[in-house]
Amino acid sequence: MRKSHVYTRTGDDGTTSLVGGKRVSKTHPRLHAYGTVDELNAVIGLLLSCLEKGDDYDFLLGVQRHLFSIGAYLATEQCSDGHLVCMPDVARLEEAIDRIDNQLPPLHAFVLPGGAKGAAVCHLCRTVCRRAERHIYALSDVCPLPSDVLAYMNRLSDYFFVLSRKINICEKHEEIFWDKSCK
């Protein structure tokens, strides 16, 4: 059996195929949406390399699986019945956020990204997640998308925020707070 080529040359004209074969411009809102979800999944892979195996690690592997399904759904022009996130998945994210947040001291100022390497990568995940969410909302302006997907992406960025705080505290890095005077 002959090995297939990684490259196809079919995208040299600035178009790509959606799942199902329809060709669209590489600047199509659908590509921005699923491309940014793919980017988020890659950054989560980086975050996983900073974590010890355990509950957070396992939870993030589940998140990666959900994001892969969301990306595949967004790459399909026609609505599919593929496995997507649903409200119980959103509820699990909320439970994870609450579980972590209950271990953290209250906030009295804005937290600046940084601290431990894993915490800094969490902030990168959070910002890429917010961008993915914006692209998904832009796509939802031109085609209907399940509200559960939108809710999941919104909660996911909150999860990365509380996880960054947890990592900094566990690794004994002081959180860096915004100083309004910009000193």
Residue pairs with C-beta under 8 A, 6 or more apart in sequence:
10 16
10 17
11 26
14 25
14 26
14 27
15 23
15 24
15 25
15 26
16 23
16 24
16 26
16 31
17 23
17 24
18 24
18 30
18 75
18 76
18 77
19 72
19 75
19 76
19 77
20 76
20 77
20 78
22 77
24 30
24 31
25 31
29 135
29 138
29 139
29 142
30 74
30 75
30 77
30 139
32 135
32 138
32 139
33 74
33 132
33 135
33 136
33 138
33 139
34 70
34 71
34 72
34 74
34 75
36 128
36 131
36 132
36 135
37 67
37 70
37 71
37 74
37 132
37 136
38 71
39 128
39 132
40 67
40 125
40 128
40 129
40 132
41 64
41 67
41 68
41 71
43 121
43 124
43 125
43 128
44 60
44 63
44 64
44 67
44 125
45 64
46 121
46 124
47 60
47 118
47 121
47 122
47 124
47 125
48 57
48 60
48 61
50 117
50 118
50 121
51 57
51 60
51 118
56 163
56 166
59 96
63 156
63 159
66 85
66 89
66 152
69 82
69 83
69 84
69 85
70 84
70 85
70 149
70 152
70 153
72 82
73 80
73 82
73 84
73 149
74 136
74 139
74 145
76 82
84 146
84 148
84 149
85 148
85 149
85 152
86 148
87 148
87 151
89 148
89 152
90 148
90 151
90 152
90 155
93 152
93 155
93 156
93 158
93 159
94 155
96 159
97 155
97 158
97 159
97 162
100 159
100 162
100 163
100 165
100 166
101 162
103 166
103 169
104 162
104 165
104 166
104 169
105 169
108 177
109 177
109 178
110 177
110 178
111 161
111 164
111 165
111 175
111 176
111 177
111 178
112 176
112 177
112 178
113 119
113 120
113 123
113 124
113 164
113 176
114 120
114 123
114 176
115 164
115 167
115 168
115 171
115 173
115 174
115 175
115 176
116 167
116 168
116 171
116 173
118 164
118 167
118 171
119 164
119 165
119 167
119 168
119 171
119 173
120 164
122 160
122 161
122 163
122 164
122 167
123 160
123 161
123 164
125 160
126 157
126 160
126 161
126 164
129 153
129 156
129 157
129 160
130 157
132 153
133 150
133 153
133 154
133 157
136 145
136 149
136 150
136 153
137 150
139 145
140 150
165 175
167 173
168 174
168 175
169 175
